[in-house]
Amino acid sequence: MPELTRRRALGAAAALAAGGGVQTLAASSASAAPNGPGASRESMDGHHHGGPQPFDEVFQGRRIEGRPVTGGGHHHGGGYAVFIDGVELHVMSNADGSWISVVSHYAPVPTPREAARAAVVELQGAPLVPFAAN
């Protein structure tokens, strides 16, 4: 039997804690479902899953858009893309629910719309250059 080390003990404790946390999370999310755990698929049509609302507006003379996306794009936005004058602005959602962009990386804001507006202000009229991901 291998010798018990601090690393192995912490690893085992973390694995047990994670397993218990998943069971607790699954139980609480099932009971907190808006239509109950046995709701039919038809009753859940149109249900919004808590993601940011789409937007399309002109801010300081620049067209900013935000909308849910599937596939393609950058993965840090959690299935949401933001565009300034048709060019994608790389955005990322943080663990605390705030958003940052490649233009205003050190100034988190509450929504992707605010991230787009902050980027427009920071760009000061300059065009957004596409972000080359890997």
TITIPA-46779 format. One record per residue: residue number from 1; x, y, z of N, C-alpha, C, CB in turn. Coordinates in nm, 2 decimals. Glycine has a CB too. Example, Ala and Ser with C-alpha at 12.3 -4.5 7.8 and 13.67 -1.06 7.14 Angstrom:
2
seq/n_c1/n_c2/n_c3/ca_c1/ca_c2/ca_c3/c_c1/c_c2/c_c3/cb_c1/cb_c2/cb_c3
1/1.32/-0.57/0.78/1.23/-0.45/0.78/1.32/-0.33/0.78/1.13/-0.45/0.90 $
2/1.28/-0.22/0.71/1.37/-0.11/0.71/1.29/0.00/0.79/1.41/-0.06/0.57 $
END
This chain:
134
seq/n_c1/n_c2/n_c3/ca_c1/ca_c2/ca_c3/c_c1/c_c2/c_c3/cb_c1/cb_c2/cb_c3
1/0.08/-0.12/0.00/0.00/0.00/0.00/0.09/0.12/0.00/-0.10/0.00/0.12 $
2/0.06/0.22/-0.09/0.14/0.34/-0.09/0.13/0.42/0.04/0.10/0.43/-0.21 $
3/0.24/0.49/0.06/0.25/0.57/0.18/0.15/0.69/0.17/0.40/0.62/0.21 $
4/0.09/0.72/0.28/-0.01/0.84/0.28/0.07/0.97/0.30/-0.11/0.82/0.40 $
5/0.06/1.05/0.20/0.12/1.18/0.20/0.02/1.29/0.20/0.21/1.20/0.07 $
6/0.06/1.41/0.23/-0.03/1.52/0.24/-0.10/1.54/0.10/0.05/1.65/0.27 $
7/-0.02/1.52/-0.01/-0.08/1.54/-0.14/-0.19/1.44/-0.17/0.03/1.52/-0.25 $
8/-0.17/1.31/-0.13/-0.27/1.21/-0.15/-0.39/1.23/-0.06/-0.22/1.07/-0.12 $
9/-0.37/1.28/0.06/-0.48/1.31/0.15/-0.57/1.42/0.10/-0.43/1.34/0.29 $
10/-0.50/1.53/0.05/-0.58/1.64/0.00/-0.65/1.60/-0.13/-0.48/1.76/-0.03 $
11/-0.59/1.52/-0.21/-0.65/1.48/-0.33/-0.78/1.40/-0.30/-0.55/1.40/-0.42 $
12/-0.77/1.31/-0.21/-0.88/1.22/-0.17/-0.99/1.31/-0.11/-0.84/1.11/-0.07 $
13/-0.96/1.41/-0.03/-1.06/1.49/0.03/-1.12/1.58/-0.07/-0.99/1.59/0.14 $
14/-1.05/1.63/-0.17/-1.11/1.71/-0.28/-1.20/1.62/-0.36/-1.00/1.77/-0.36 $
15/-1.17/1.50/-0.39/-1.25/1.41/-0.47/-1.38/1.38/-0.40/-1.18/1.28/-0.50 $
16/-1.37/1.36/-0.27/-1.50/1.33/-0.19/-1.58/1.46/-0.18/-1.46/1.28/-0.05 $
17/-1.52/1.57/-0.16/-1.60/1.70/-0.15/-1.66/1.73/-0.28/-1.50/1.81/-0.11 $
18/-1.59/1.71/-0.39/-1.65/1.73/-0.53/-1.77/1.64/-0.55/-1.55/1.72/-0.64 $
19/-1.76/1.52/-0.52/-1.87/1.42/-0.54/-1.99/1.46/-0.46/-1.82/1.28/-0.50 $
20/-1.97/1.50/-0.33/-2.08/1.54/-0.25/-2.14/1.67/-0.30/-2.04/1.55/-0.11 $
21/-2.06/1.76/-0.35/-2.11/1.88/-0.40/-2.20/1.87/-0.53/-2.00/1.98/-0.43 $
22/-2.16/1.77/-0.61/-2.24/1.75/-0.73/-2.37/1.69/-0.70/-2.16/1.65/-0.83 $
23/-2.38/1.60/-0.60/-2.51/1.54/-0.56/-2.60/1.65/-0.50/-2.49/1.43/-0.46 $
24/-2.54/1.74/-0.42/-2.62/1.84/-0.36/-2.67/1.94/-0.46/-2.53/1.92/-0.25 $
25/-2.58/1.98/-0.56/-2.62/2.07/-0.66/-2.73/2.01/-0.75/-2.50/2.10/-0.75 $
26/-2.72/1.88/-0.78/-2.82/1.82/-0.87/-2.95/1.82/-0.80/-2.78/1.68/-0.91 $
27/-2.95/1.79/-0.67/-3.08/1.78/-0.59/-3.14/1.92/-0.58/-3.05/1.72/-0.45 $
28/-3.06/2.02/-0.55/-3.12/2.15/-0.53/-3.16/2.21/-0.67/-3.01/2.25/-0.47 $
29/-3.09/2.18/-0.78/-3.14/2.24/-0.90/-3.26/2.17/-0.95/-3.03/2.22/-1.01 $
30/-3.28/2.05/-0.92/-3.40/1.98/-0.96/-3.52/2.03/-0.89/-3.39/1.83/-0.94 $
31/-3.51/2.06/-0.76/-3.62/2.11/-0.68/-3.64/2.26/-0.71/-3.59/2.09/-0.53 $
32/-3.54/2.33/-0.76/-3.56/2.47/-0.79/-3.60/2.50/-0.94/-3.43/2.55/-0.77 $
33/-3.63/2.39/-1.01/-3.67/2.41/-1.15/-3.80/2.49/-1.16/-3.68/2.27/-1.23 $
34/-3.81/2.58/-1.25/-3.93/2.67/-1.25/-4.06/2.59/-1.28/-3.92/2.77/-1.35 $
35/-4.05/2.48/-1.35/-4.17/2.41/-1.38/-4.17/2.27/-1.31/-4.19/2.39/-1.53 $
36/-4.08/2.25/-1.22/-4.07/2.13/-1.15/-3.99/2.03/-1.23/-4.21/2.07/-1.12 $
37/-3.94/1.92/-1.16/-3.85/1.83/-1.23/-3.92/1.74/-1.33/-3.78/1.74/-1.13 $
38/-4.06/1.73/-1.32/-4.13/1.64/-1.41/-4.20/1.72/-1.52/-4.23/1.56/-1.33 $
39/-4.17/1.85/-1.54/-4.24/1.93/-1.64/-4.22/1.88/-1.78/-4.19/2.08/-1.63 $
40/-4.32/1.89/-1.86/-4.31/1.84/-2.00/-4.23/1.94/-2.08/-4.45/1.83/-2.06 $
41/-4.17/1.89/-2.19/-4.09/1.98/-2.28/-4.17/2.09/-2.34/-4.03/1.89/-2.39 $
42/-4.30/2.07/-2.36/-4.39/2.17/-2.42/-4.40/2.29/-2.32/-4.52/2.12/-2.46 $
43/-4.41/2.26/-2.19/-4.43/2.37/-2.10/-4.31/2.45/-2.08/-4.47/2.31/-1.96 $
44/-4.19/2.40/-2.12/-4.07/2.48/-2.10/-4.03/2.55/-2.23/-3.96/2.38/-2.06 $
45/-4.10/2.55/-2.34/-4.07/2.62/-2.46/-4.07/2.77/-2.43/-4.17/2.59/-2.57 $
46/-3.97/2.84/-2.48/-3.95/2.98/-2.46/-3.89/3.01/-2.33/-4.09/3.04/-2.47 $
47/-3.85/2.92/-2.25/-3.78/2.94/-2.12/-3.64/3.00/-2.15/-3.77/2.81/-2.04 $
48/-3.61/3.11/-2.09/-3.48/3.17/-2.10/-3.39/3.11/-2.00/-3.49/3.33/-2.09 $
49/-3.27/3.07/-2.03/-3.18/3.00/-1.95/-3.08/3.09/-1.87/-3.10/2.90/-2.02 $
50/-3.12/3.22/-1.85/-3.04/3.31/-1.77/-2.92/3.37/-1.84/-2.99/3.23/-1.65 $
51/-2.91/3.35/-1.97/-2.80/3.42/-2.05/-2.83/3.56/-2.07/-2.78/3.34/-2.18 $
52/-2.74/3.64/-2.12/-2.76/3.78/-2.15/-2.86/3.80/-2.26/-2.63/3.85/-2.19 $
53/-2.93/3.91/-2.25/-3.03/3.94/-2.35/-2.96/3.99/-2.48/-3.13/4.04/-2.30 $
54/-3.02/3.96/-2.60/-2.96/4.01/-2.72/-2.98/4.16/-2.73/-3.03/3.94/-2.85 $
55/-2.90/4.23/-2.80/-2.91/4.37/-2.81/-2.86/4.42/-2.95/-2.84/4.45/-2.70 $
56/-2.90/4.53/-3.00/-2.86/4.58/-3.13/-2.89/4.73/-3.12/-2.93/4.52/-3.25 $
57/-2.79/4.81/-3.11/-2.81/4.96/-3.09/-2.69/5.04/-3.15/-2.83/4.99/-2.94 $
58/-2.71/5.16/-3.16/-2.60/5.25/-3.20/-2.55/5.33/-3.08/-2.64/5.35/-3.32 $
59/-2.42/5.32/-3.04/-2.37/5.39/-2.93/-2.25/5.47/-2.97/-2.32/5.28/-2.82 $
60/-2.26/5.60/-2.95/-2.15/5.69/-2.99/-2.12/5.68/-3.14/-2.03/5.68/-2.91 $
61/-2.22/5.66/-3.22/-2.20/5.65/-3.37/-2.15/5.51/-3.41/-2.10/5.75/-3.41 $
62/-2.14/5.41/-3.33/-2.09/5.28/-3.36/-2.21/5.18/-3.34/-1.97/5.24/-3.28 $
63/-2.23/5.09/-3.43/-2.33/4.99/-3.41/-2.27/4.87/-3.33/-2.38/4.93/-3.55 $
64/-2.34/4.85/-3.22/-2.30/4.74/-3.13/-2.41/4.63/-3.12/-2.26/4.79/-2.99 $
65/-2.37/4.51/-3.13/-2.47/4.40/-3.13/-2.42/4.29/-3.04/-2.49/4.34/-3.27 $
66/-2.51/4.22/-2.98/-2.48/4.11/-2.89/-2.59/4.01/-2.91/-2.46/4.15/-2.75 $
67/-2.55/3.88/-2.92/-2.65/3.77/-2.94/-2.60/3.64/-2.91/-2.71/3.77/-3.09 $
68/-2.68/3.54/-2.87/-2.64/3.41/-2.84/-2.59/3.35/-2.98/-2.75/3.32/-2.78 $
69/-2.49/3.26/-2.97/-2.44/3.19/-3.08/-2.41/3.05/-3.05/-2.31/3.26/-3.13 $
70/-2.41/2.96/-3.15/-2.38/2.82/-3.13/-2.27/2.79/-3.23/-2.50/2.73/-3.16 $
71/-2.17/2.72/-3.18/-2.05/2.69/-3.26/-1.97/2.81/-3.31/-2.09/2.60/-3.38 $
72/-1.85/2.79/-3.36/-1.77/2.90/-3.41/-1.75/3.00/-3.30/-1.84/2.96/-3.53 $
73/-1.69/3.11/-3.34/-1.67/3.22/-3.25/-1.57/3.18/-3.14/-1.80/3.27/-3.19 $
74/-1.56/3.27/-3.04/-1.47/3.24/-2.93/-1.55/3.18/-2.81/-1.40/3.37/-2.88 $
75/-1.49/3.08/-2.75/-1.56/3.00/-2.65/-1.57/3.07/-2.51/-1.49/2.87/-2.64 $
76/-1.49/3.17/-2.48/-1.50/3.23/-2.35/-1.62/3.30/-2.32/-1.38/3.32/-2.33 $
77/-1.70/3.34/-2.42/-1.82/3.42/-2.40/-1.94/3.33/-2.36/-1.85/3.49/-2.52 $
78/-1.92/3.20/-2.35/-2.03/3.11/-2.31/-2.14/3.11/-2.41/-2.08/3.16/-2.17 $
79/-2.11/3.10/-2.53/-2.22/3.10/-2.64/-2.28/3.23/-2.67/-2.32/3.00/-2.59 $
80/-2.21/3.34/-2.64/-2.26/3.47/-2.67/-2.15/3.55/-2.74/-2.30/3.54/-2.54 $
81/-2.19/3.62/-2.85/-2.10/3.70/-2.93/-2.14/3.85/-2.93/-2.09/3.64/-3.07 $
82/-2.04/3.93/-2.93/-2.06/4.08/-2.94/-1.99/4.13/-3.06/-2.01/4.15/-2.80 $
83/-2.05/4.23/-3.13/-1.99/4.28/-3.25/-1.99/4.44/-3.24/-2.07/4.23/-3.37 $
84/-1.89/4.50/-3.29/-1.88/4.64/-3.31/-1.86/4.67/-3.46/-1.77/4.71/-3.22 $
85/-1.96/4.73/-3.52/-1.96/4.76/-3.66/-1.94/4.63/-3.74/-1.85/4.86/-3.70 $
86/-2.00/4.52/-3.70/-1.99/4.39/-3.77/-1.86/4.31/-3.74/-2.00/4.42/-3.91 $
87/-1.77/4.36/-3.66/-1.65/4.29/-3.63/-1.66/4.23/-3.49/-1.52/4.38/-3.64 $
88/-1.63/4.11/-3.47/-1.65/4.04/-3.34/-1.55/4.10/-3.24/-1.63/3.89/-3.35 $
89/-1.61/4.14/-3.12/-1.53/4.18/-3.01/-1.52/4.06/-2.92/-1.60/4.30/-2.93 $
90/-1.40/4.02/-2.89/-1.37/3.90/-2.80/-1.41/3.94/-2.66/-1.22/3.86/-2.81 $
91/-1.52/3.87/-2.61/-1.57/3.89/-2.47/-1.55/3.76/-2.39/-1.71/3.94/-2.47 $
92/-1.55/3.78/-2.26/-1.54/3.66/-2.17/-1.62/3.69/-2.05/-1.39/3.64/-2.14 $
93/-1.70/3.59/-2.01/-1.77/3.60/-1.89/-1.68/3.55/-1.77/-1.91/3.52/-1.89 $
94/-1.68/3.62/-1.66/-1.61/3.58/-1.55/-1.69/3.49/-1.45/-1.55/3.70/-1.47 $
95/-1.63/3.43/-1.36/-1.70/3.34/-1.27/-1.80/3.41/-1.18/-1.60/3.27/-1.18 $
96/-1.78/3.54/-1.16/-1.87/3.62/-1.07/-1.98/3.68/-1.15/-1.79/3.73/-1.00 $
97/-1.99/3.65/-1.28/-2.10/3.70/-1.37/-2.07/3.82/-1.44/-2.22/3.72/-1.28 $
98/-1.95/3.88/-1.41/-1.92/4.01/-1.48/-1.86/3.97/-1.62/-1.81/4.09/-1.40 $
99/-1.84/4.07/-1.70/-1.79/4.05/-1.84/-1.67/4.14/-1.86/-1.90/4.07/-1.94 $
100/-1.57/4.09/-1.94/-1.46/4.17/-1.99/-1.44/4.15/-2.14/-1.33/4.13/-1.91 $
101/-1.37/4.24/-2.20/-1.34/4.23/-2.34/-1.19/4.24/-2.36/-1.42/4.33/-2.43 $
102/-1.15/4.21/-2.48/-1.01/4.22/-2.52/-0.96/4.37/-2.52/-0.98/4.15/-2.65 $
103/-1.06/4.46/-2.54/-1.03/4.60/-2.54/-1.02/4.66/-2.40/-1.13/4.68/-2.62 $
104/-1.11/4.62/-2.31/-1.12/4.67/-2.17/-1.10/4.55/-2.08/-1.25/4.75/-2.15 $
105/-0.99/4.49/-2.08/-0.97/4.36/-2.01/-0.97/4.38/-1.86/-0.84/4.30/-2.05 $
106/-0.92/4.49/-1.81/-0.91/4.51/-1.67/-1.02/4.59/-1.60/-0.78/4.58/-1.64 $
107/-1.13/4.61/-1.67/-1.25/4.68/-1.62/-1.37/4.60/-1.64/-1.26/4.82/-1.69 $
108/-1.40/4.50/-1.55/-1.52/4.42/-1.56/-1.65/4.50/-1.55/-1.52/4.31/-1.45 $
109/-1.74/4.46/-1.63/-1.87/4.53/-1.63/-1.98/4.42/-1.62/-1.89/4.61/-1.77 $
110/-2.11/4.46/-1.58/-2.21/4.36/-1.55/-2.27/4.29/-1.67/-2.32/4.43/-1.48 $
111/-2.26/4.34/-1.79/-2.33/4.28/-1.91/-2.24/4.29/-2.03/-2.47/4.34/-1.93 $
112/-2.27/4.20/-2.13/-2.19/4.22/-2.26/-2.22/4.35/-2.33/-2.23/4.10/-2.35 $
113/-2.34/4.41/-2.31/-2.37/4.54/-2.37/-2.28/4.64/-2.31/-2.52/4.57/-2.34 $
114/-2.26/4.64/-2.18/-2.17/4.74/-2.12/-2.02/4.71/-2.16/-2.18/4.72/-1.96 $
115/-1.99/4.59/-2.19/-1.85/4.56/-2.24/-1.83/4.62/-2.38/-1.83/4.40/-2.24 $
116/-1.94/4.61/-2.46/-1.93/4.67/-2.59/-1.92/4.82/-2.58/-2.06/4.63/-2.68 $
117/-2.00/4.88/-2.50/-2.00/5.03/-2.48/-1.86/5.07/-2.43/-2.11/5.07/-2.39 $
118/-1.81/5.00/-2.33/-1.67/5.03/-2.28/-1.57/5.02/-2.39/-1.64/4.94/-2.16 $
119/-1.58/4.92/-2.48/-1.48/4.91/-2.59/-1.49/5.02/-2.68/-1.50/4.77/-2.66 $
120/-1.62/5.07/-2.71/-1.64/5.18/-2.80/-1.57/5.31/-2.75/-1.79/5.21/-2.83 $
121/-1.59/5.33/-2.62/-1.53/5.45/-2.55/-1.38/5.44/-2.56/-1.58/5.46/-2.41 $
122/-1.32/5.32/-2.53/-1.18/5.30/-2.53/-1.12/5.31/-2.67/-1.14/5.16/-2.47 $
123/-1.19/5.27/-2.77/-1.14/5.27/-2.91/-1.13/5.42/-2.96/-1.23/5.19/-3.00 $
124/-1.21/5.51/-2.91/-1.21/5.65/-2.95/-1.21/5.67/-3.10/-1.08/5.71/-2.89 $
125/-1.30/5.59/-3.16/-1.32/5.61/-3.31/-1.24/5.52/-3.39/-1.30/5.75/-3.34 $
126/-1.14/5.45/-3.33/-1.05/5.36/-3.41/-1.13/5.24/-3.45/-0.92/5.33/-3.33 $
127/-1.10/5.18/-3.56/-1.17/5.05/-3.60/-1.12/4.94/-3.51/-1.14/5.02/-3.75 $
128/-1.22/4.85/-3.48/-1.18/4.72/-3.41/-1.11/4.63/-3.50/-1.31/4.66/-3.34 $
129/-1.00/4.58/-3.46/-0.92/4.49/-3.54/-0.96/4.35/-3.50/-0.77/4.51/-3.53 $
130/-0.99/4.25/-3.59/-1.03/4.12/-3.55/-0.93/4.05/-3.46/-1.06/4.03/-3.67 $
131/-0.97/3.98/-3.36/-0.89/3.91/-3.27/-0.85/3.78/-3.33/-0.95/3.89/-3.13 $
132/-0.72/3.75/-3.35/-0.68/3.62/-3.40/-0.66/3.52/-3.29/-0.55/3.64/-3.48 $
133/-0.75/3.43/-3.28/-0.75/3.32/-3.17/-0.66/3.21/-3.23/-0.89/3.28/-3.13 $
134/-0.57/3.16/-3.14/-0.48/3.05/-3.17/-0.48/3.02/-3.32/-0.53/2.93/-3.10 $
END
